[in-house]
Amino acid sequence: MEAQKPSVQAGKSAGKDKKSTNAPGIKNASWVILICAIVCVLLFIFWFGNDMHFDEDGHPQNLWGTVYKGGFIVPILQTLFLTVIVISFERWFALSSAKGKGSIAKFVAEVKKCLNRNDIAAAQELCKKQKGSVAAVVSAALVTYKEMDANTVLTKEQKIAALQKQVEEATALEMPALQQNLPIVATLTTLGTLVGLLGTVMGMIKSFQALAQSGAPDSTELSTGISEALINTAFGIATGAFAVISYNFYTNKIDNLTYAIDEIGFSIVQTFAATH
C-alpha cells in the first residue's frame, strides 16, 4: 500500500491546540517603559523636588532632596530601575502560570508511568490537572500519539516523524512566550550601569568646574556636583545589579522548563517507537 502523509483532519486538530500559549504576560513592553517614565518624572518633580526637602538656601535637608540634586539623569535611571522591577514581577507571574500546578518533575514522572502502561487517557488527565506550558506540549503530543496509534496507512517511520514534528511545533509555540521581555532586562543590565556612569561623569565635571573658579571654590556647586555623581552611581549600580539577578534567575527557570519539555517529548517519541 502506498504511504501517505498525515491526514488534513489531524493537522487541523493539532492547529486548534496551537493557537494560544500557556505562558501569559505583557506583550508590548514599550507601554511599561512609557508608564514607568511618566511615574518617575512626576515623582522626581513633585516629591524629590518639593520645597519641604530643602532649606531657604536650596540645600537638601534629607535624602529626598539629595536625590533631587542628582540632576535630570536621576528620573532616567529611576525609569530603568522601575522597568526592571515591573518586568521581573511580570515574568514571575507568567512563568508561574507556565509551570502549571504542582511539581514539574513529579508530573513528568507520572506521565512516563502512564506511557509505559500505554494509558494515554490517564496521561491526558494529568495534563488537564497540571496545566501550563509543559502540560500543553505533552497534551498536543499525546493527541498526535493517539492519532498515529490508530493510523493504519502510514509507516512506522512516518508516524514517528509526525509525532516528533508535533512535539517540536508545540514547543516552538511555548518558548517565545517564556522568554518574552527578558531581552529588555538583559539590555538594562548594561544600560543602567552606563547611564549611571554618565551621570557620575557629569557630576564630577560640575565639581571640578566649581574647584576651578578663581578665589574660594563655590561650596554649593561643589556639593551639588558630588551629590549628582554619587546619586547617579548608586542608581546605576542598583539597576545593573537587580537586572543581572533577575535575568539569571528567570533564565534558569526557563531552562528547567525547557529541559522538562525536552525530556517528556523524547520519552513520548521513544515509547511510541518501542511499542509499535
TIVO-69375 format. One record per residue (C-alpha): residue number from 0; residue in three letters; x, y, z. Coordinates in nm, 2 decimals. Layout:
! residues N
    i   aa    east   north      up
  NUM  Ala       X       Y       Z
...
! end
This chain:
! residues 276
    i   aa    east   north      up
    0  Met    0.00    0.00    0.00
    1  Glu    0.13    0.35   -0.08
    2  Ala    0.25    0.55    0.21
    3  Gln    0.06    0.88    0.27
    4  Lys    0.11    1.19    0.47
    5  Pro   -0.08    1.26    0.80
    6  Ser   -0.44    1.35    0.73
    7  Val   -0.56    1.70    0.70
    8  Gln   -0.80    1.65    0.98
    9  Ala   -0.52    1.56    1.21
   10  Gly   -0.34    1.88    1.11
   11  Lys   -0.65    2.08    1.18
   12  Ser   -0.70    1.93    1.53
   13  Ala   -0.33    2.00    1.61
   14  Gly   -0.37    2.35    1.49
   15  Lys   -0.65    2.41    1.72
   16  Asp   -0.43    2.33    2.01
   17  Lys   -0.16    2.57    1.89
   18  Lys   -0.35    2.89    1.87
   19  Ser   -0.25    3.02    2.21
   20  Thr    0.03    2.99    2.46
   21  Asn    0.00    2.89    2.82
   22  Ala    0.26    3.15    2.94
   23  Pro    0.06    3.48    2.96
   24  Gly    0.24    3.81    3.00
   25  Ile    0.28    4.17    2.88
   26  Lys    0.30    4.15    2.50
   27  Asn    0.42    4.51    2.44
   28  Ala    0.68    4.62    2.70
   29  Ser    0.71    4.97    2.54
   30  Trp    0.40    5.07    2.73
   31  Val    0.56    4.95    3.06
   32  Ile    0.86    5.17    2.99
   33  Leu    0.64    5.47    2.90
   34  Ile    0.43    5.44    3.21
   35  Cys    0.74    5.39    3.43
   36  Ala    0.89    5.70    3.27
   37  Ile    0.58    5.92    3.35
   38  Val    0.57    5.79    3.71
   39  Cys    0.94    5.86    3.77
   40  Val    0.93    6.21    3.61
   41  Leu    0.63    6.31    3.82
   42  Leu    0.79    6.16    4.13
   43  Phe    1.11    6.35    4.06
   44  Ile    0.94    6.68    4.01
   45  Phe    0.67    6.68    4.28
   46  Trp    0.82    6.47    4.55
   47  Phe    1.20    6.48    4.53
   48  Gly    1.19    6.84    4.42
   49  Asn    0.94    6.95    4.68
   50  Asp    1.04    7.26    4.88
   51  Met    1.00    7.09    5.21
   52  His    1.31    6.88    5.14
   53  Phe    1.53    7.20    5.11
   54  Asp    1.63    7.49    5.33
   55  Glu    1.60    7.85    5.24
   56  Asp    1.93    7.85    5.06
   57  Gly    1.83    7.55    4.84
   58  His    2.04    7.29    5.03
   59  Pro    1.89    6.95    5.07
   60  Gln    1.77    6.87    5.43
   61  Asn    1.72    6.50    5.38
   62  Leu    1.78    6.20    5.14
   63  Trp    1.50    6.30    4.91
   64  Gly    1.65    6.64    4.85
   65  Thr    1.99    6.49    4.80
   66  Val    1.84    6.26    4.53
   67  Tyr    1.69    6.56    4.35
   68  Lys    2.04    6.71    4.34
   69  Gly    2.14    6.42    4.12
   70  Gly    2.00    6.61    3.82
   71  Phe    1.80    6.51    3.51
   72  Ile    1.98    6.17    3.49
   73  Val    1.80    6.06    3.81
   74  Pro    1.45    6.02    3.65
   75  Ile    1.61    5.83    3.36
   76  Leu    1.78    5.59    3.60
   77  Gln    1.47    5.56    3.81
   78  Thr    1.27    5.47    3.49
   79  Leu    1.52    5.19    3.41
   80  Phe    1.52    5.06    3.77
   81  Leu    1.14    5.06    3.79
   82  Thr    1.11    4.89    3.45
   83  Val    1.33    4.61    3.57
   84  Ile    1.12    4.57    3.88
   85  Val    0.79    4.57    3.69
   86  Ile    0.91    4.32    3.42
   87  Ser    1.06    4.10    3.69
   88  Phe    0.72    4.07    3.86
   89  Glu    0.55    4.02    3.52
   90  Arg    0.79    3.73    3.44
   91  Trp    0.73    3.58    3.79
   92  Phe    0.35    3.56    3.72
   93  Ala    0.40    3.45    3.36
   94  Leu    0.64    3.17    3.44
   95  Ser    0.44    3.06    3.74
   96  Ser    0.14    3.02    3.51
   97  Ala    0.36    2.84    3.25
   98  Lys    0.49    2.60    3.52
   99  Gly    0.14    2.49    3.60
  100  Lys    0.01    2.33    3.92
  101  Gly    0.24    2.11    4.12
  102  Ser    0.59    1.98    4.07
  103  Ile    0.71    1.96    3.71
  104  Ala    0.94    1.67    3.80
  105  Lys    0.65    1.47    3.96
  106  Phe    0.43    1.55    3.66
  107  Val    0.69    1.42    3.41
  108  Ala    0.75    1.11    3.61
  109  Glu    0.37    1.04    3.63
  110  Val    0.33    1.09    3.25
  111  Lys    0.62    0.85    3.19
  112  Lys    0.45    0.58    3.40
  113  Cys    0.13    0.63    3.20
  114  Leu    0.32    0.59    2.88
  115  Asn    0.48    0.27    3.00
  116  Arg    0.14    0.13    3.07
  117  Asn    0.02    0.27    2.73
  118  Asp   -0.25    0.46    2.92
  119  Ile   -0.29    0.77    2.71
  120  Ala   -0.62    0.87    2.87
  121  Ala   -0.46    0.89    3.21
  122  Ala   -0.18    1.09    3.08
  123  Gln   -0.42    1.34    2.92
  124  Glu   -0.60    1.37    3.26
  125  Leu   -0.26    1.45    3.42
  126  Cys   -0.21    1.73    3.16
  127  Lys   -0.56    1.88    3.24
  128  Lys   -0.48    1.89    3.61
  129  Gln   -0.12    2.02    3.57
  130  Lys   -0.19    2.29    3.31
  131  Gly    0.09    2.52    3.20
  132  Ser    0.34    2.51    2.91
  133  Val    0.49    2.17    2.98
  134  Ala    0.14    2.01    3.01
  135  Ala    0.03    2.18    2.68
  136  Val    0.32    2.04    2.49
  137  Val    0.26    1.69    2.63
  138  Ser   -0.11    1.71    2.56
  139  Ala   -0.05    1.81    2.20
  140  Ala    0.19    1.53    2.16
  141  Leu   -0.05    1.28    2.32
  142  Val   -0.32    1.38    2.07
  143  Thr   -0.09    1.30    1.78
  144  Tyr    0.03    0.99    1.96
  145  Lys   -0.33    0.86    1.98
  146  Glu   -0.39    0.95    1.61
  147  Met   -0.08    0.78    1.50
  148  Asp   -0.17    0.47    1.71
  149  Ala   -0.50    0.44    1.52
  150  Asn   -0.35    0.52    1.18
  151  Thr   -0.31    0.21    0.96
  152  Val   -0.19    0.39    0.65
  153  Leu    0.14    0.55    0.75
  154  Thr    0.46    0.35    0.80
  155  Lys    0.62    0.34    1.15
  156  Glu    0.89    0.59    1.04
  157  Gln    0.63    0.83    0.92
  158  Lys    0.44    0.81    1.24
  159  Ile    0.75    0.87    1.45
  160  Ala    0.84    1.17    1.23
  161  Ala    0.48    1.31    1.26
  162  Leu    0.50    1.27    1.64
  163  Gln    0.84    1.44    1.66
  164  Lys    0.71    1.73    1.44
  165  Gln    0.41    1.78    1.67
  166  Val    0.64    1.79    1.98
  167  Glu    0.87    2.04    1.81
  168  Glu    0.58    2.27    1.69
  169  Ala    0.42    2.27    2.03
  170  Thr    0.75    2.35    2.20
  171  Ala    0.82    2.63    1.94
  172  Leu    0.48    2.78    2.03
  173  Glu    0.56    2.80    2.40
  174  Met    0.92    2.91    2.40
  175  Pro    0.88    3.27    2.27
  176  Ala    0.62    3.34    2.54
  177  Leu    0.86    3.20    2.81
  178  Gln    1.14    3.43    2.70
  179  Gln    0.93    3.73    2.64
  180  Asn    1.06    4.06    2.78
  181  Leu    1.38    3.90    2.91
  182  Pro    1.59    4.07    2.63
  183  Ile    1.48    4.40    2.78
  184  Val    1.61    4.30    3.12
  185  Ala    1.93    4.19    2.96
  186  Thr    1.97    4.52    2.79
  187  Leu    1.90    4.72    3.11
  188  Thr    2.18    4.52    3.28
  189  Thr    2.43    4.72    3.07
  190  Leu    2.23    5.03    3.00
  191  Gly    2.16    5.11    3.37
  192  Thr    2.53    5.09    3.45
  193  Leu    2.63    5.30    3.15
  194  Val    2.37    5.57    3.22
  195  Gly    2.48    5.58    3.59
  196  Leu    2.84    5.62    3.48
  197  Leu    2.73    5.91    3.25
  198  Gly    2.56    6.08    3.55
  199  Thr    2.88    6.02    3.76
  200  Val    3.10    6.19    3.50
  201  Met    2.86    6.48    3.46
  202  Gly    2.86    6.53    3.84
  203  Met    3.24    6.52    3.86
  204  Ile    3.26    6.77    3.58
  205  Lys    3.04    7.01    3.78
  206  Ser    3.26    6.95    4.09
  207  Phe    3.58    7.03    3.90
  208  Gln    3.43    7.34    3.75
  209  Ala    3.35    7.46    4.10
  210  Leu    3.71    7.39    4.21
  211  Ala    3.85    7.57    3.90
  212  Gln    3.68    7.90    3.98
  213  Ser    3.91    8.18    4.09
  214  Gly    3.92    8.26    4.45
  215  Ala    3.74    8.04    4.71
  216  Pro    3.56    7.74    4.55
  217  Asp    3.18    7.75    4.54
  218  Ser    3.09    7.50    4.81
  219  Thr    2.73    7.48    4.69
  220  Glu    2.83    7.39    4.33
  221  Leu    3.09    7.15    4.46
  222  Ser    2.84    6.97    4.68
  223  Thr    2.59    6.96    4.41
  224  Gly    2.83    6.80    4.16
  225  Ile    2.94    6.54    4.42
  226  Ser    2.58    6.46    4.50
  227  Glu    2.49    6.42    4.14
  228  Ala    2.79    6.19    4.08
  229  Leu    2.72    5.97    4.39
  230  Ile    2.34    5.95    4.34
  231  Asn    2.37    5.85    3.98
  232  Thr    2.64    5.60    4.06
  233  Ala    2.41    5.44    4.32
  234  Phe    2.11    5.42    4.09
  235  Gly    2.32    5.29    3.80
  236  Ile    2.47    5.01    4.02
  237  Ala    2.14    4.92    4.17
  238  Thr    1.97    4.90    3.83
  239  Gly    2.25    4.69    3.68
  240  Ala    2.27    4.45    3.98
  241  Phe    1.90    4.39    4.00
  242  Ala    1.87    4.34    3.63
  243  Val    2.16    4.08    3.64
  244  Ile    2.00    3.89    3.92
  245  Ser    1.65    3.90    3.76
  246  Tyr    1.78    3.79    3.42
  247  Asn    1.98    3.50    3.55
  248  Phe    1.70    3.38    3.79
  249  Tyr    1.44    3.37    3.51
  250  Thr    1.68    3.22    3.26
  251  Asn    1.74    2.94    3.49
  252  Lys    1.37    2.88    3.54
  253  Ile    1.31    2.88    3.17
  254  Asp    1.60    2.63    3.12
  255  Asn    1.43    2.40    3.38
  256  Leu    1.10    2.42    3.19
  257  Thr    1.28    2.36    2.86
  258  Tyr    1.46    2.06    3.00
  259  Ala    1.13    1.91    3.13
  260  Ile    0.97    1.97    2.78
  261  Asp    1.26    1.81    2.60
  262  Glu    1.26    1.51    2.84
  263  Ile    0.90    1.43    2.82
  264  Gly    0.89    1.49    2.45
  265  Phe    1.17    1.25    2.39
  266  Ser    1.00    0.99    2.62
  267  Ile    0.68    1.01    2.42
  268  Val    0.86    0.95    2.09
  269  Gln    1.08    0.67    2.23
  270  Thr    0.78    0.50    2.39
  271  Phe    0.59    0.51    2.06
  272  Ala    0.89    0.37    1.87
  273  Ala    0.94    0.09    2.13
  274  Thr    0.57   -0.02    2.14
  275  His    0.48    0.00    1.77
! end
